[in-house]
């Protein structure tokens, strides 16, 4: 079976995005373990990459399915998905990811990808409606045609809100849950170790941080690699259903097609998890500095609390099939450990700047993807 060139380009771009996601989000997994000097940066990225890739085996052979990938593939109504939409969304996501990485802003690769996918699909629907209205009502001026096309888009259910609304809500809920869990874990640990020798306790937490960082890296891979897999899955399913009319896919209910794809294209999740692991090995030192030192100063005890809280939060969202931002989650967890000392221990100026980046990520990615789709449509 030969894939069309655009589909091959999409798969390549998706894996490039996955790689960029790895080095962009390397800070999420290793910032605290580096800032507490448990591992050197080089040792830390190798450690994190190992557990990023190990997540593939957890998803494929323990959990038995790729829930988050399935959710991503279904954020857009399949009637408004084509290869140009997915290509445009990926271009927008890669552009925003590289921009925020360059300026050291820990924005969400996950929401960048989702925003790009939604923006391109909405522009695709709008363009189809515009041409339909223009053909049916040639007497209308450009402005009236645009208004009618926009009106039609709002009634077409391009976006699957049952999938997208939980994703939007967890922009705020994921860091809040991470913060709450990290506060509870920190208070419990402080109570249990209040009579311990400080030096011995510190050494114990440095060893425990190896385990907590591994756990967070595992959930980071489990959460983030599936998002790229979901985008590739949407493209390959479109190819089978709409381009070659494959009866194996067409005779399956649309809700079950992603699971069928995951079983028969097992190399897709395998290379998705591998790409994010390789990206993590490349590191993202500017963001590591922000995450590990600028939000609040982190000790080994607090590193264990933050990473464990982040991992627990990501396991919860994986169970709920909700793709979240690992960046948001670990940031909330780090803020939580800062709050257990005092409110002023958190550098709120940095935190507010991060919040703005989080809120703007989806709409900016959507706008860039929409413009990209227009250019792609014009050139084709």
LINFEN-V310895 format. One record per residue. N is the residue number from 1. PSI is psi in degrees with one decimal (999 if undefined). Layout:
# LINFEN-V310895
N:PSI
N:PSI
This chain:
# LINFEN-V310895
1:126.0
2:124.2
3:147.6
4:156.4
5:-42.1
6:-37.4
7:-39.9
8:-41.3
9:-41.5
10:-45.2
11:-43.6
12:-45.3
13:-40.1
14:-41.1
15:-33.2
16:-43.8
17:-41.6
18:-43.7
19:-46.4
20:-40.1
21:-39.9
22:-51.0
23:-27.0
24:-39.6
25:8.0
26:-34.6
27:-33.9
28:-41.1
29:-31.4
30:-3.3
31:-47.6
32:-36.9
33:-25.7
34:-43.8
35:-27.2
36:1.3
37:28.3
38:-40.2
39:155.8
40:160.8
41:-41.6
42:-44.7
43:-38.4
44:-43.0
45:-34.0
46:-42.9
47:-46.5
48:-41.0
49:-39.6
50:-46.0
51:-28.3
52:-46.8
53:-34.8
54:-24.1
55:-26.9
56:-44.8
57:-33.1
58:-46.1
59:-45.2
60:-37.2
61:-11.9
62:-57.7
63:-39.3
64:2.9
65:169.1
66:81.5
67:-44.3
68:-39.7
69:-40.5
70:-42.7
71:-45.3
72:-44.9
73:-21.7
74:13.9
75:-21.4
76:139.7
77:126.6
78:-18.7
79:-12.8
80:21.3
81:132.2
82:178.9
83:-34.2
84:-36.7
85:-48.1
86:-40.5
87:-46.2
88:-41.2
89:-39.8
90:-41.4
91:-44.9
92:-42.3
93:-43.6
94:-41.9
95:-47.1
96:-39.4
97:-45.2
98:-37.8
99:-48.2
100:-34.1
101:-43.1
102:-39.0
103:3.9
104:27.1
105:119.4
106:70.6
107:178.3
108:117.1
109:-34.3
110:-50.2
111:-26.4
112:-45.8
113:-44.4
114:-44.1
115:-42.0
116:-43.0
117:-46.2
118:-44.1
119:-43.2
120:-39.8
121:-41.0
122:-40.2
123:-37.5
124:-45.7
125:-41.9
126:-43.1
127:-40.8
128:-44.1
129:-37.1
130:-46.8
131:-35.2
132:-46.0
133:-42.4
134:-37.9
135:-37.3
136:-26.2
137:72.7
138:-17.1
139:-16.2
140:145.1
141:173.4
142:-46.4
143:-43.8
144:-35.5
145:-42.0
146:-43.2
147:-41.3
148:-40.6
149:-42.2
150:-40.0
151:-40.1
152:-39.4
153:-39.8
154:-15.7
155:6.5
156:-1.5
157:48.8
158:-42.9
159:132.9
160:95.9
161:-23.6
162:-23.3
163:-37.5
164:-37.8
165:-45.4
166:-35.0
167:-44.0
168:-43.7
169:-36.7
170:-2.7
171:-36.2
172:-35.0
173:-39.1
174:-50.1
175:-33.2
176:-43.9
177:-44.3
178:-42.7
179:-46.1
180:-45.8
181:-39.9
182:-35.0
183:-46.2
184:-46.7
185:-43.9
186:-44.6
187:-38.6
188:-46.1
189:-45.5
190:-41.2
191:-43.0
192:-31.9
193:14.5
194:-22.2
195:6.7
196:157.4
197:124.6
198:-42.0
199:-45.6
200:-40.6
201:-42.2
202:-41.4
203:-36.9
204:-42.6
205:-28.8
206:-38.4
207:-40.1
208:-28.2
209:-27.0
210:-42.2
211:-44.1
212:-37.8
213:-35.7
214:-42.2
215:-42.4
216:-38.4
217:-36.6
218:-48.3
219:-29.8
220:-48.7
221:-41.9
222:-39.0
223:-48.3
224:-37.9
225:-31.4
226:-23.6
227:-41.9
228:-40.5
229:-38.1
230:-40.0
231:-45.0
232:-40.2
233:-43.0
234:-39.9
235:-44.3
236:-38.1
237:-42.0
238:-43.4
239:-46.8
240:-38.9
241:-47.1
242:-21.1
243:-45.4
244:-1.9
245:52.1
246:118.0
247:-27.2
248:-32.8
249:-38.4
250:-25.7
251:1.4
252:140.6
253:141.9
254:-31.8
255:-17.7
256:-4.2
257:-35.2
258:-42.5
259:-37.6
260:-43.8
261:-46.4
262:-34.0
263:-37.5
264:-11.3
265:55.6
266:-22.0
267:-24.3
268:-54.2
269:-34.9
270:-50.6
271:-25.7
272:-44.8
273:-35.4
274:-41.9
275:-42.0
276:-32.4
277:-42.7
278:-37.7
279:-41.3
280:-38.6
281:-24.3
282:-21.7
283:165.9
284:77.2
285:-32.5
286:-43.0
287:-32.9
288:-40.8
289:-42.9
290:-48.8
291:-36.3
292:-21.4
293:-32.3
294:-32.1
295:-51.3
296:151.2
297:131.4
298:130.4
299:168.2
300:-41.4
301:-47.9
302:-30.8
303:-43.9
304:-45.0
305:-47.4
306:-46.7
307:-40.4
308:-42.3
309:-42.8
310:-42.6
311:-43.7
312:-42.9
313:-43.4
314:-32.9
315:-38.3
316:-47.1
317:-32.1
318:-43.2
319:-36.2
320:-3.2
321:31.8
322:115.5
323:126.9
324:174.1
325:120.4
326:-31.5
327:-49.6
328:-43.1
329:-49.7
330:-30.0
331:-45.7
332:-39.1
333:-40.9
334:-39.6
335:-39.2
336:-45.1
337:-30.3
338:-38.5
339:-24.7
340:-19.5
341:-57.9
342:157.3
343:-35.9
344:-9.0
345:-21.0
346:130.9
347:92.5
348:-25.1
349:-45.0
350:-42.4
351:-42.1
352:-38.5
353:-41.0
354:-40.7
355:-42.2
356:-41.4
357:-40.2
358:-47.9
359:-37.1
360:-15.0
361:-52.1
362:-51.1
363:-39.5
364:-43.9
365:-39.6
366:-42.7
367:-46.0
368:-41.0
369:-39.0
370:-44.1
371:-42.0
372:-41.5
373:-39.9
374:-43.6
375:-42.9
376:-44.9
377:-39.8
378:-43.9
379:-28.1
380:999
